[in-house]
Amino acid sequence: MNKGSREKFAIAKRNRQQATSVRSHAIALALTLLAISANAAEVIPPTPGAYFNDYAGVVSKGAASRFNEQLAQFERDTSEQVVVAVFPKMQSDSDIADYTQRVAQAWGVGQKERRNGVVLFVFIQDRKMFIQVGYGLEGALPDATAFDITERHIKPLFRTGNYDAGLATGIDLICKAIRGEYKGSGKTGAETKGGGGVFGLLPFIIFIIVLIIISRVFRKLGGYGYSSRGGGGPVFIPSGGGWSSGGGNGGGFSGFGGGGGSFGGGGAGSSW
């Protein structure tokens, strides 16, 4: 190969390397933009102020109050925190298992040192539910048991529209599975911190009032829903079917206070 040929070969090689580099950067940029877009379409709800939270308004206020007090008393007896959250729909494009794990982790359900929290998520319009189980309760409530609860016990009742009975059954079976793993102190986490009762719910009540005021302002300006899918980032404004509680947000006086629990993806769910 003469000198001219070698130079042409070197130039062609550099061009191929540059093209490969450009493609690599383009792919990396596309993946970054995709990740940003996915995050922008996801909403992590604020930590609830009650154990039972019906943001979709599918159960009666009386049932919501009973469920909330039942779960508060369960924490007093066992130290284990069980939270139920019923939403109109899932505000994420992610898989339900991944999304609910992030939400449960953000809420910090369960005590930090015991990691003994469980969250039952229900998304009415999506017709999906998932039980997220904290690290410390994965032995007592393994994936197979969580699936059995949602598939064989809650699902048939949800299919008939009997949400009161379905949620009551789910709560009872979850509590039955994990009862006895830990011993309670006779107080909830919020009561231990001195924030139990009505005063424990005060920050959440103020938060909801502010959001209602903002919602009314936005409706006068043209109206927005609580979903962020049509905008450039997460928006949380409960308008109509948003996160303001239609059927009672807990309904009792026992406020929930997260303890810093963590979740590793244990649990299972079903569609109905």
Secondary structure, DSSP 8 states (H G I E B T S, - for coil): --HHHHHHHHHHHHHHHHHHHHHHHHHHHHHHHHHHHHHHT-------SSSEEESS--S-HHHHHHHHHHHHHHHHHHS-EEEEEEESS---SS-HHHHHHHHHHHHT-SBTTT--EEEEEEETTTTEEEEEEEGGGTTTS-HHHHHHIIIIIIHHHHHTT-HHHHHHHHHHHHHHHHTTSS---SS-HHHHTT--HHHHHHHHHHHHHHHHHHHHHHHHTT---S--TTSSS------SSSSS-SS-SS-SS-----BB--EEEEEEEEE-
